């Protein structure tokens, strides 16, 4: 239970939300799959029914954001259209259709003593999520946490406060329809930044904290949180074109990994190419990137083949551009490529293009990233593409969950033991 003031002062909003979430966590953990799915379907129905109310609340947020001079890209992420509201509803229905991980028993085996030992998947309890800009995260995060049997406390960005509140009201109506407590979904309504600091100190109330936003937010949460944090700091993703790459595959993968979408964490930011393939492929790739408006920043050796590229600096190798900018480096071989990734990568997603089985296996084993790919675009590093359904985010940590985090990543495991009067001798 969160600590409440002992002086008779009114508890803070977060203290109240924390107490309600802790109380509701038990009900969420006990809820059957049928009840959770009914809640998710009801949530989707209310979102659709109240679409006009959601757009009205969002319009007020957008107007305030424009008046405050927010960048066009941020306003675009903030805006809720009919299509965006429908995607939120469809996402909740897709979650309802996913297998329920809670209660799954794996590895049950009989020991020499006669007991049977296995592991059961269980909810984490209360999950805190701090995020920016995108109001759709309110529905996505709440739905995933509920399906995994958890209560959730959400703290969205101040720029989306009206939109998030309207969405949360819809979701709580869905909870009520299914007989689940409103405390299962707590939304921080104060825009005071002190609320974030308070949230980071709620150990014993929040079991896992997930930051979704810019590097500054993730660094702050990672540094100051007193509970486990699931996060990735940034996505400096690589594609390496090997000596034994198929040229057509290399072109397709390298172009898609950079240009399919620019502002995502699984977009390629650095292209590495084996020296033997640079004369053939770099001019073709450069032309394709130019046609798509991509600015190229290349090492000295690479600029032999793409002379109009800007000189790459040391900072370019470790930058997540999230923009139509690409760093290019020619390397001697596979070992040099993996050394570059080890030095500059963010352990998010890295890919190799090769027809050499040994090289592919070495890359898979030796590159330290949450997703490692062979002959595939880094843009596939996504929970939906991996068959996880919706995802709560991507983790580059090595404990608890790694890579795209879906329902299973929002649960834990406990050992279970079956006996028949067994005693240890």
Secondary structure, 3 states (H helix, E strand, C coil): CCCCCCCCCCCCHHHHHHHHHHHHHHHHHHCCHHHHHHHHHHHHHHHHHCHHHHHHHHHHHHHHHHHCCCCHHHHHHHCCCHHHHHHHHHHHHHHHHCCCCCCCEEEEEECCCCCEEEEEEEECCEEEEEECCCCHHHHHHHHHHHHCCCEEEEECCHHHHHHHHHHHHHHHHHHHHCCCCHHHEEECCCCCCHHHHHHHCCECCECEEEEECCHHHHHHHHHHCCCCEECCCCCCEEEEECCCCCHHHHHHHHHHHHHCCCCCCCCEEEEEEEHHHHHHHHHHHHHHHHHCCCEEEECCCHHHCCCCCEECCHHHHHCCCCCCEEEEEEECCHHHHHHHHHHHCCCCEEEEECCCHHHHHHHHHHCCCCEEEECCCHHHCCCCCCCCCCCCEEECCCCCCCEEECCHHHEEEEEEEECCCCCCC
